[in-house]
Amino acid sequence: MDVTEPAEIEALFEHVEATFGRLDALVNNVAYTANESILDCDLETWEKTIDTNLRSYFLCTKHAAPLLAAGDGGAVVNVTVSSTRGLPEKFSYMTSKGGVTYLTRAAALDLIDDGIRVNAVGSGLIGTPVGFEEMHERPSEIDRIPAGHPGDPADVAGAVSYLVSDDAAYVVGAKLDVDGGLNASL
């Protein structure tokens, strides 16, 4: 499915409703980055990044909400970045992921009365295939991680599992950073 195509997102949730009749949780986890500065960012790159990293989260959450509310409520978890600072050559990416943090907070307030909890996981440098690909470009960042190493995908998965579980029933509008302490140390 192409998350930059609104019709495909709508069709996905129509399929979920027709097939399962309910939805308990939604995890939004996509990313696109072109590694450009504000001066190098053209409109095509901007739109692709925003459409992938921010608009898709908005549309998926909007289409999931009625299904979540029709049950006993549920949870939405938006995977974003842990960093609260900008990074050079990551203009559209950092802008879009910063938007995810505020989308999370606004949606949390809008949907809590329907029993839907919306939270985010702020991922740091994680050893995914993309993360490993970029690690050689970021040795100084690895050296600054208080935990001493990049994270594992299971670290992020554990945080997501917690946020969709009943154990997080009173967690609303939060961003749980999973970054080995990097953001806290900056």
C-alpha positions in Angstrom: 0.0 0.0 0.0 1.2 3.5 -0.8 0.7 5.7 2.3 1.0 8.8 0.1 -2.2 7.9 -1.6 -5.3 8.9 0.4 -7.6 6.5 -1.5 -5.4 3.6 -0.6 -5.4 4.5 3.1 -9.2 4.8 3.0 -9.5 1.4 1.2 -7.3 -0.2 3.9 -9.6 0.8 6.7 -12.7 -0.2 4.7 -11.0 -3.6 4.3 -10.3 -3.8 8.1 -13.9 -3.0 8.9 -15.3 -5.5 6.3 -12.9 -8.3 7.3 -12.6 -7.9 11.1 -15.4 -5.5 12.1 -13.2 -3.9 14.6 -9.8 -2.4 15.3 -8.0 -2.4 18.7 -4.8 -0.5 17.9 -3.1 1.4 15.1 0.7 1.8 14.9 1.8 4.5 12.4 5.4 3.8 11.5 6.7 5.1 8.1 9.5 7.4 7.1 11.0 9.0 4.1 14.1 11.2 4.1 16.0 12.9 1.2 18.8 14.4 3.3 18.5 18.0 2.2 18.9 21.5 3.7 16.1 24.1 3.5 18.0 25.7 0.6 18.2 22.4 -1.3 14.6 21.3 -0.5 12.5 21.5 -3.6 8.7 21.3 -3.5 8.6 17.7 -4.8 10.8 16.6 -1.9 8.9 18.6 0.6 5.5 17.2 -0.5 6.8 13.6 -0.6 8.3 13.8 2.8 5.2 15.5 4.4 2.8 13.2 2.6 4.7 10.1 3.8 5.7 11.1 7.3 2.9 13.3 8.5 -0.2 13.3 6.2 -0.3 9.5 6.3 -0.3 9.5 10.1 -3.2 12.0 10.0 -5.2 10.0 7.5 -4.6 6.6 9.1 -5.6 8.0 12.5 -8.7 9.7 11.2 -9.9 6.5 9.4 -9.0 4.3 12.4 -10.7 6.4 15.0 -14.3 5.4 14.1 -13.3 1.7 14.2 -11.5 2.1 17.5 -14.4 4.0 19.0 -16.9 1.5 17.9 -15.2 -1.1 20.2 -14.1 -0.3 23.7 -11.8 2.4 22.4 -8.2 1.5 21.7 -4.8 2.9 21.1 -2.9 4.8 18.4 0.9 4.9 18.6 2.9 7.1 16.3 6.5 6.3 15.8 8.6 9.4 15.4 12.1 10.6 16.4 13.3 11.1 19.9 15.3 14.2 19.0 14.1 17.6 20.0 16.8 19.3 18.1 17.3 19.9 14.4 19.8 18.0 12.4 21.7 19.4 9.4 20.6 18.1 6.0 17.4 16.7 7.4 15.1 19.7 6.9 11.9 18.1 5.6 12.4 14.9 7.6 12.8 16.7 10.9 10.0 19.1 10.1 7.6 16.3 9.4 8.6 14.2 12.4 8.3 17.3 14.7 4.7 17.6 13.2 4.0 14.0 14.3 4.8 14.9 17.9 2.2 17.7 17.8 -0.3 15.6 15.8 0.0 13.0 18.6 -0.8 15.6 21.3 -3.7 17.2 19.4 -5.2 13.8 18.4 -4.9 12.6 22.0 -7.0 15.4 23.3 -9.5 15.1 20.5 -10.0 11.3 20.8 -9.8 10.6 24.5 -13.5 11.1 25.0 -14.0 8.2 22.6 -11.8 6.0 24.7 -8.9 6.2 22.2 -5.4 6.8 23.7 -2.9 8.4 21.3 0.8 8.4 22.2 4.1 8.4 20.4 7.4 6.5 20.6 10.4 8.6 19.8 13.0 6.4 18.3 16.7 7.1 18.5 19.4 5.5 16.4 18.1 1.9 15.9 19.9 -1.0 14.3 17.4 -1.5 11.5 18.7 -1.9 7.9 18.3 1.8 7.3 19.8 2.6 10.7 22.8 0.4 10.0 23.2 2.1 6.6 23.4 5.5 8.2 25.6 4.6 11.2 28.9 5.0 9.3 27.8 8.7 8.7 27.1 9.3 12.4 30.0 8.0 14.5 30.0 11.1 16.8 26.3 10.5 17.6 26.9 6.8 18.5 29.7 7.9 20.8 27.3 10.3 22.6 24.6 7.6 23.3 24.8 7.1 27.1 23.8 3.5 26.7 26.9 3.0 24.6 25.3 1.5 21.5 22.5 1.9 19.0 19.2 0.3 19.9 17.6 -2.8 18.6 14.2 -2.9 16.8 12.9 -5.0 19.8 13.5 -1.9 22.0 11.1 0.1 20.0 8.6 -2.8 19.7 8.6 -3.2 23.5 7.7 0.5 23.9 4.9 0.2 21.3 3.6 -3.0 23.0 3.4 -1.1 26.3 1.6 1.8 24.8 -1.1 -0.3 23.2 -1.6 -2.4 26.3 -3.9 -1.9 29.2 -0.8 -1.2 31.4 -0.8 2.2 29.7 -4.4 3.0 30.3 -3.6 6.3 31.9 -0.9 7.4 29.4 -2.4 9.9 27.0 -0.6 12.3 24.6 2.9 11.2 25.7 6.0 10.6 23.8 8.2 7.8 25.1 11.8 8.2 23.9 13.6 5.0 23.1 17.1 6.3 22.4 19.6 5.0 25.0 19.4 8.4 26.7 20.8 10.4 23.8 18.1 13.1 23.8 18.3 13.5 27.6 22.1 14.0 27.3 22.0 16.8 24.7 
